[in-house]
Amino acid sequence: MSGFRGRVAVVTGAGSGIGRALGLALARRGARLALSDVDEDGLAETGRAAGELGAETFRQRVDVTDRAAVIDFAEVVADRFGAVNQIYNNAGIALGRPIVESSFEDYDRVLAVNLWGVIHGTKAFLPHLIASGDGHVVNISSLNGFMAMGELSHYCTSKYAVRGFTETLRIEMRAARHPVKVTCVHPGGVRTAIADRAIDQELANGRIISAAQEAQRRRQAAFALRMSPDVAAATILTGVGRNRGRVLVGRDAKLVDAAVRFFPGGYTRALGTAGRLSGRSGSAA
């Protein structure tokens, strides 16, 4: 509690999923909240629920791909609260498509949110975190930040990059003795809307061509994404409170981490074989 009570915490992608769960978990721990999302209805619902928990809450629609908007948001939050202590760069999207079928625009879209959103949030808020004397950057990567999967090249590329960016930041903050802690989070399968949105995109672009195929994809996603966002948020905040540089969320993330460490080349062959047998490229969703 002492690591959160009275602290000003910023959460991006707070309108649903892990972002909403983080906002509410922080509210229960006594944090003062600055919430953002592009989904204004979802953001309003999160703000209302956080307010009912007694949290001082400010919310603003922010597109994390818009650098100027994120910088403006940081200034507004700092002016409103007088300080900023924590930033949770959580906003993210996914896309399922083989590399050979992917357009350059597909990569632009996913990297703009998942990677540049993290860079924008970190850079915009970092001066305020340093000035607070008690700052913490929390960047949400994924188990796909250390394990690749077929048809998720856009997502994996972004999450590997988030990991590298965050670990570099941690080294630099320690070397410069800045009062800013840094945590990289690697969630496994969490029940959020990100998979449904990716499947909806596949429907829109004609990669899913039948109701049976759609139903199968949604069943696969439901099987893979079983942890509740609330449990994920609690795990993340426990790690943040203990100043862990790396937080694995879920048994699947821990198992995958071990598998990749022990079989760094073998896991790609196994996933490739599984994808060939199933007629896909090894994607779990």
LINKASUL-V70843 format. One record per backbone hydrogen bond with DSSP energy under -0.5 kcal/mol. NH is the residue of the N-H (numbers start at 1). CO is the residue of the C=O. Records with the same first field share a line. If there is no record, write none. Layout:
NH: CO + CO
This chain:
4: 1
5: 1
6: 30
7: 4
9: 7 + 32
10: 86
11: 34
12: 88
14: 36
16: 13
19: 16
20: 16
21: 17
22: 18
23: 19
24: 20
25: 21
26: 22
27: 23
28: 24
29: 25
30: 27
31: 26
32: 7
33: 56
34: 9
35: 58
36: 11
37: 60
40: 38
43: 39
44: 40
45: 41
46: 42
47: 43
48: 44
49: 45
50: 46
51: 47
52: 48
53: 49
54: 51
55: 50
57: 55
58: 33
60: 35
62: 37
64: 62
66: 63
67: 65
70: 66
71: 67
72: 68
73: 69
74: 70
75: 71
76: 72
77: 73
78: 74
79: 75
80: 76
81: 77
82: 78
84: 128
85: 8
86: 8
87: 136
88: 10
89: 87 + 138
90: 88
97: 95 + 151
101: 98
102: 98 + 99
107: 103
108: 104
109: 105
110: 106
111: 107
112: 108
113: 109
114: 110
115: 111
116: 111
119: 115
120: 116
121: 117
122: 118
123: 119
124: 120
125: 121
126: 122
127: 123
128: 125
129: 125
130: 126
131: 127
132: 128
133: 129 + 130
134: 129
135: 179
136: 85
137: 181
138: 87 + 136
139: 137 + 183
140: 89
141: 139 + 185
143: 187
145: 142
146: 143
147: 143
152: 149
156: 152
157: 153
158: 154
159: 155
160: 156
161: 157
162: 158
163: 159
164: 160
165: 161
166: 162
167: 163
168: 164
169: 165
170: 166
171: 167
172: 168
173: 169
174: 170
175: 171
176: 172
177: 173 + 174
178: 173
180: 178
181: 135
183: 137
184: 245
185: 139 + 183
186: 247
188: 249
190: 188
191: 227
192: 190
197: 193
198: 194
199: 195
200: 196
201: 197
202: 198
203: 199
204: 200
205: 201
206: 203
207: 202
208: 202
209: 207
214: 210
215: 211
216: 212
217: 213
218: 214
219: 215
220: 216
221: 217
222: 218
223: 219
224: 220
225: 221
226: 189 + 224
227: 189
232: 228
233: 229
234: 230
235: 231
236: 232
237: 233
238: 234
239: 235
240: 236
241: 237
242: 238
243: 240
244: 239
247: 184
249: 186 + 247
250: 248
254: 250
255: 251
256: 252
257: 253
258: 254
259: 255
260: 256
261: 257
262: 258
263: 259
267: 263
269: 265
270: 266
271: 267
272: 268
273: 269
274: 270
275: 271
276: 272
277: 273
278: 274
279: 275
280: 275
